[in-house]
Each structure stands twice: as C-alpha cells, then as structure tokens.
C-alpha cells in the first residue's frame, strides 16, 4: 500500500496562522511513506521558526528550505528539485488535507505504474467564519480513469482541472523533460504546468479519485489573486494556445480567453494611440480571432482603433 514514496511540496509565505494545521494534516495521513518538503519563500512573520521546529522534531520526514522571496512558482520549483519521492504532490500552506487523501490518490499508481502519469482528486471549499456554506467540488467531468489527452482537452472547463494541489504527479516524468513552473507568470502558472505535463504524456493514463479530502480554505477577508488585467497572463495564454491546437475543446476555450483578456489589458494601458490598438487587433488575429470577443470587448477594441481619446473618460466607469 505504501510502496511509492510521496513527496509533498508546501510553498510558504507569511502563513503563520495556518501553517501548523497544514503540516499536522500531513502527519495524520494513513499513507506513511511520505516526505514533506517545506519551502519558506522569504516569509517575514514567524513561519521560519515554525518550520524549523517541525524539522527538528521530524528530521527524517521534513526537509526545511529557506530562500529569498521569489514567488510561488520558484518556491515550487525548488521544492520539486529537493524532493526525493517517486510521486509528487503540492499543498498550499493555507490549506489542509484529510487523513486518507494521499492514500486515495496513490492507489492509482499501485497497478500499471508505468502507464499512469497523474491522479486527480476532488476538493472541498471550506469557508471559515460561517459566512458561506462549505461546498464539495468535483474536479473533472470524468467519473472513471481517463487518458491524459482527454483530461487536457477538458482542462479549461473542468472546475479543478488547472490546479496542481488536487493532483499527484510522477516525479521522474516531470524531470524527464525538465518541466518547471514558469516564474515569469504570476497568474494561472499552475494551469500552464498541468497543460504542459499532460501534453508531454498525452497517451498515459490518469487516475480519477472521488475523494474530497483537499480542503481549499476560503476566508472572507482574504485577497485572492484574480487580477483580470494581469499582463503576464497573456504570455501564459499564448503558450497554452500552441499546445492546445491538438485539443479542439481546449483550443476553443483558450482562443476565447486570449482575445477578451488581451483587450481588457490594453484598454487600461497608458498607450492610447490608434496605431497601438490596431497592433492589438493584429495580435488577436495572429493568435485567435475577433469573433470570440464579447460585444463589450468588441466595442472597447473599436473605440481604441477609432477614437482612443475617449477611453480615459470611460475608465471612470466600471468597464
């Protein structure tokens, strides 16, 4: 049952209030062959002491790594490189997992290990403070094991498709192609990682687990990074568009997302010349199509190409 060593990477940044619960949930796992790699990404609170205390008490189970703040992607990369398990998982420091979660995901690799590249679990949204009822979220539309290319084709439409923390990966396959998180992308970097991994191993199998043991904690006062105009997302989408050409449903979703996101970003840029918006139009034509633009975004692009001088006035309203 515990044949494969599982490395769980936890990137940490200023999470002192929740970190102990997160780490404790790993030590309560029914699956025992676990290595915990905790990467402190330059936290300025008490996280370093908490991590070091756990590492001293559990030297055979915990690898404590302290680095200068460089973002979650780099922290995950460091954790992957320092891990030693044959299977790899990610856990955010604000969240926690049920006692059977690792075991349920690892079951997918107990038979035909060489044919499997991933296991996907479901998750629970946990709303602290009672401001909303907790929810159970099914990560994919697949009820049984599927092929990696099938999951990739549905990735954009699956509720938990693009997250990394509800999945288990094979470490050897990650490093076979030197796959890393892109540190230059601040939004949906995990979606890109999943898409690249599934595309590399499109003919492999994916295990579907019906466990809801990943607890994704939602706090009323927390600030979730949902910047609709994040410019780094453009680069991410362009990379996904290249991959998705072989996956019709994903390609359609990414063309739609790319065209509308591009207009949203550049409409609020400081450069407001007609020439600039014509270049935006050409970029959409190059990677997608204007037919995917919503009516609102078509109007925004048209204004930029014809009378960009009016845009500052419109910005005073919610666009």
C-alpha positions as CSV (number, residue, x, y, z in Angstrom):
1,X,0.0,0.0,0.0
2,X,2.9,2.4,0.8
3,X,5.3,1.2,-1.9
4,X,5.9,4.6,-3.6
5,X,7.4,7.4,-1.6
6,X,5.3,10.6,-1.9
7,X,7.0,14.0,-1.7
8,X,4.6,16.8,-0.7
9,X,5.8,20.3,-1.5
10,X,4.5,23.2,0.6
11,X,5.5,26.7,-0.6
12,X,5.1,29.1,2.4
13,X,4.8,32.8,2.5
14,X,3.6,34.6,5.7
15,X,1.1,31.8,6.7
16,X,1.9,31.5,10.4
17,X,-1.7,31.4,11.4
18,X,-2.5,28.4,9.3
19,X,0.8,26.6,8.8
20,X,0.7,24.3,11.8
21,X,-2.7,22.9,10.8
22,X,-1.4,22.3,7.3
23,X,1.7,20.4,8.4
24,X,-0.3,18.5,11.1
25,X,-2.7,17.2,8.4
26,X,0.2,15.6,6.6
27,X,1.4,13.8,9.7
28,X,-2.1,12.4,10.2
29,X,-2.0,10.6,6.8
30,X,-2.9,6.9,6.7
31,X,-0.3,6.7,4.0
32,X,3.1,6.7,5.8
33,X,5.8,6.7,3.1
34,X,5.8,10.5,2.9
35,X,8.4,13.2,2.6
36,X,7.5,16.8,3.4
37,X,9.4,19.5,1.6
38,X,8.6,22.9,3.0
39,X,10.0,25.9,1.1
40,X,9.9,29.1,3.1
41,X,9.7,31.8,0.4
42,X,11.2,34.7,2.4
43,X,8.4,34.9,5.0
44,X,8.6,38.0,7.3
45,X,6.4,36.5,10.0
46,X,7.0,33.6,12.3
47,X,6.9,30.9,9.6
48,X,10.7,30.2,9.7
49,X,10.6,29.3,13.4
50,X,7.5,27.1,13.0
51,X,9.1,25.2,10.1
52,X,12.4,24.8,11.8
53,X,10.7,23.5,15.0
54,X,8.9,20.8,13.0
55,X,12.0,19.9,11.1
56,X,14.0,19.4,14.3
57,X,11.2,17.2,15.7
58,X,10.9,15.2,12.4
59,X,14.3,15.1,10.7
60,X,13.5,12.0,8.7
61,X,10.2,13.3,7.4
62,X,10.8,17.0,6.8
63,X,13.2,19.0,4.5
64,X,13.1,22.6,5.5
65,X,14.4,25.1,2.9
66,X,14.6,28.8,3.3
67,X,15.0,31.1,0.3
68,X,14.7,34.8,-0.6
69,X,11.2,35.8,-1.7
70,X,10.8,35.0,-5.3
71,X,7.2,33.8,-5.8
72,X,5.2,30.6,-5.5
73,X,6.4,29.3,-8.9
74,X,10.1,29.4,-7.9
75,X,9.3,28.0,-4.4
76,X,7.5,25.0,-6.0
77,X,10.5,24.5,-8.4
78,X,12.9,24.5,-5.5
79,X,10.7,22.0,-3.6
80,X,10.5,19.7,-6.7
81,X,14.2,19.8,-7.2
82,X,14.9,19.0,-3.5
83,X,12.3,16.2,-3.3
84,X,13.2,12.5,-3.5
85,X,9.9,10.7,-3.8
86,X,8.7,8.9,-6.9
87,X,5.4,10.6,-6.6
88,X,4.9,14.4,-6.1
89,X,2.1,16.5,-4.7
90,X,1.6,20.2,-3.8
91,X,-0.1,21.6,-0.8
92,X,-0.7,25.3,-0.1
93,X,0.2,26.5,3.4
94,X,-3.3,27.9,4.0
95,X,-5.0,24.6,3.2
96,X,-5.0,21.1,4.7
97,X,-5.9,17.5,3.7
98,X,-7.9,14.7,5.2
99,X,-6.2,11.7,6.7
100,X,-6.9,9.4,3.7
101,X,-6.2,11.9,0.9
102,X,-2.7,10.8,0.0
103,X,-3.6,7.1,0.1
104,X,-6.6,7.6,-2.1
105,X,-4.5,9.3,-4.8
106,X,-1.6,6.9,-4.5
107,X,-3.9,4.0,-5.2
108,X,-4.0,5.0,-8.9
109,X,-0.3,4.1,-9.1
110,X,-0.4,0.7,-7.4
111,X,-1.3,-1.0,-10.7
112,X,0.3,-0.4,-14.1
113,X,2.5,2.3,-12.6
114,X,4.4,2.8,-15.9
115,X,1.2,3.6,-17.8
116,X,0.0,6.3,-15.4
117,X,1.2,9.9,-15.3
118,X,-1.3,11.5,-12.8
119,X,-4.0,11.1,-10.3
120,X,-6.7,13.7,-9.8
121,X,-8.7,14.2,-6.6
122,X,-11.7,16.4,-5.8
123,X,-11.7,19.1,-3.2
124,X,-13.8,20.9,-0.6
125,X,-14.2,24.7,-0.3
126,X,-14.0,25.5,3.4
127,X,-15.5,28.9,4.3
128,X,-14.2,30.0,7.7
129,X,-16.3,32.1,10.0
130,X,-19.6,30.7,8.6
131,X,-20.0,33.4,6.0
132,X,-20.9,30.8,3.4
133,X,-21.8,27.1,3.4
134,X,-18.9,24.7,2.6
135,X,-19.0,23.1,-0.8
136,X,-17.7,19.9,-2.4
137,X,-16.3,20.4,-5.8
138,X,-15.8,17.6,-8.4
139,X,-12.5,18.4,-10.2
140,X,-13.3,16.8,-13.6
141,X,-16.2,15.6,-15.6
142,X,-14.7,12.1,-15.8
143,X,-16.2,9.5,-13.4
144,X,-13.5,6.9,-14.2
145,X,-9.9,6.8,-15.2
146,X,-9.2,8.5,-18.5
147,X,-6.4,9.3,-20.9
148,X,-4.2,12.3,-20.3
149,X,-5.1,13.8,-23.7
150,X,-8.8,13.6,-22.7
151,X,-8.3,15.4,-19.5
152,X,-6.2,18.1,-21.2
153,X,-9.0,18.7,-23.8
154,X,-11.4,19.4,-20.9
155,X,-8.9,21.3,-18.7
156,X,-10.3,24.8,-19.2
157,X,-13.9,23.7,-18.5
158,X,-13.2,21.4,-15.5
159,X,-13.8,23.1,-12.1
160,X,-10.4,21.8,-10.8
161,X,-8.6,21.0,-14.0
162,X,-5.9,23.6,-13.9
163,X,-4.9,23.4,-10.2
164,X,-1.8,21.4,-9.1
165,X,-2.7,20.9,-5.5
166,X,-5.5,18.4,-6.3
167,X,-3.2,16.2,-8.3
168,X,-0.4,13.6,-7.8
169,X,2.4,13.6,-10.4
170,X,5.2,11.2,-11.3
171,X,8.5,13.0,-10.4
172,X,10.5,11.1,-13.0
173,X,8.2,12.3,-15.8
174,X,8.5,15.9,-14.7
175,X,12.3,15.9,-14.8
176,X,12.5,13.7,-17.9
177,X,11.5,16.8,-19.8
178,X,12.9,19.3,-17.3
179,X,9.4,20.7,-16.7
180,X,9.3,23.6,-14.2
181,X,6.8,26.3,-13.2
182,X,7.3,29.5,-15.2
183,X,8.5,32.1,-12.7
184,X,7.7,34.9,-15.1
185,X,3.9,34.2,-14.9
186,X,2.0,35.4,-11.9
187,X,-1.5,34.2,-12.8
188,X,-2.6,30.6,-13.8
189,X,1.0,29.3,-13.7
190,X,-0.4,26.0,-12.4
191,X,-2.7,25.7,-15.3
192,X,0.2,26.1,-17.7
193,X,2.2,23.5,-15.8
194,X,-0.7,21.0,-15.9
195,X,-1.2,21.6,-19.6
196,X,2.5,21.1,-20.5
197,X,2.7,17.9,-18.4
198,X,-0.5,16.3,-19.8
199,X,0.6,17.2,-23.4
200,X,4.0,15.6,-22.8
201,X,2.4,12.4,-21.7
202,X,-0.8,12.6,-23.7
203,X,-1.0,8.8,-24.2
204,X,-0.6,8.0,-20.5
205,X,-3.5,7.2,-18.1
206,X,-4.9,9.5,-15.4
207,X,-6.5,8.1,-12.3
208,X,-9.7,9.7,-11.1
209,X,-10.3,9.7,-7.4
210,X,-13.6,10.5,-5.8
211,X,-12.1,11.7,-2.5
212,X,-12.9,15.3,-1.5
213,X,-10.1,15.4,1.0
214,X,-8.2,18.5,-0.2
215,X,-9.6,21.4,1.9
216,X,-9.2,24.6,0.0
217,X,-9.8,27.3,2.7
218,X,-11.7,30.5,1.8
219,X,-11.6,33.4,4.2
220,X,-13.9,36.4,3.9
221,X,-11.0,38.8,4.5
222,X,-8.5,37.0,2.2
223,X,-7.4,38.6,-1.0
224,X,-7.3,36.1,-3.8
225,X,-5.2,37.0,-6.9
226,X,-7.8,37.4,-9.6
227,X,-6.4,40.4,-11.4
228,X,-8.4,40.5,-14.6
229,X,-5.8,42.6,-16.3
230,X,-2.6,40.7,-15.4
231,X,-0.3,41.2,-18.4
232,X,1.7,38.0,-17.6
233,X,-1.4,36.0,-18.3
234,X,-1.0,37.0,-22.0
235,X,2.2,35.1,-22.2
236,X,0.7,32.1,-20.4
237,X,-2.3,32.0,-22.8
238,X,0.0,32.2,-25.9
239,X,1.9,29.2,-24.6
240,X,-1.3,27.3,-24.0
241,X,-2.6,28.2,-27.5
242,X,0.4,26.5,-29.0
243,X,-0.2,23.3,-27.0
244,X,-4.0,23.4,-27.4
245,X,-4.0,23.2,-31.2
246,X,-4.1,19.4,-30.9
247,X,-7.1,19.6,-28.4
248,X,-10.2,21.2,-30.1
249,X,-12.2,22.0,-27.0
250,X,-9.3,23.4,-25.1
251,X,-8.2,25.4,-28.2
252,X,-11.6,27.0,-28.5
253,X,-11.7,28.0,-24.8
254,X,-8.2,29.5,-25.0
255,X,-8.9,31.5,-28.1
256,X,-11.9,33.0,-26.4
257,X,-10.0,33.7,-23.2
258,X,-7.0,35.2,-25.1
259,X,-8.9,37.6,-27.3
260,X,-11.0,39.0,-24.5
261,X,-8.2,39.2,-22.0
262,X,-5.9,41.0,-24.5
263,X,-8.5,43.7,-25.0
264,X,-9.1,44.0,-21.2
265,X,-5.4,44.5,-20.6
266,X,-4.6,47.0,-23.3
267,X,-7.8,49.1,-22.9
268,X,-6.4,50.1,-19.5
269,X,-2.9,50.6,-20.7
270,X,-1.2,54.1,-20.8
271,X,-0.6,53.9,-24.5
272,X,-3.8,55.1,-26.2
273,X,-3.0,55.6,-29.9
274,X,-4.9,54.2,-32.8
275,X,-1.7,52.6,-34.1
276,X,-1.4,50.8,-30.7
277,X,-4.9,49.3,-30.8
278,X,-4.5,48.3,-34.5
279,X,-1.5,46.3,-33.3
280,X,-3.7,44.7,-30.6
281,X,-6.2,43.8,-33.3
282,X,-3.4,42.2,-35.4
283,X,-2.2,40.3,-32.4
284,X,-5.7,38.9,-31.8
285,X,-5.9,37.9,-35.5
286,X,-2.5,36.2,-35.2
287,X,-3.3,34.0,-32.2
288,X,-7.1,33.9,-32.1
289,X,-10.0,35.7,-33.8
290,X,-12.1,38.8,-33.2
291,X,-15.2,36.5,-33.5
292,X,-14.5,35.3,-29.9
293,X,-14.8,38.8,-28.5
294,X,-17.8,39.6,-26.4
295,X,-19.9,42.6,-27.5
296,X,-18.3,44.7,-24.7
297,X,-14.8,43.8,-25.8
298,X,-15.6,44.4,-29.4
299,X,-16.7,47.9,-28.5
300,X,-13.6,48.5,-26.4
301,X,-11.4,47.5,-29.3
302,X,-13.3,49.5,-31.8
303,X,-13.1,52.6,-29.7
304,X,-9.3,52.1,-29.4
305,X,-8.9,51.8,-33.1
306,X,-11.2,54.8,-34.0
307,X,-11.4,57.3,-31.1
308,X,-8.9,56.3,-28.3
309,X,-9.1,59.8,-26.8
310,X,-12.5,58.9,-25.3
311,X,-11.1,56.0,-23.3
312,X,-9.9,57.9,-20.2
313,X,-13.5,59.2,-19.8
314,X,-14.9,55.6,-20.0
315,X,-12.4,54.4,-17.4
316,X,-14.1,56.4,-14.8
317,X,-17.0,54.0,-15.1
318,X,-16.8,50.2,-14.3
319,X,-15.8,48.6,-17.6
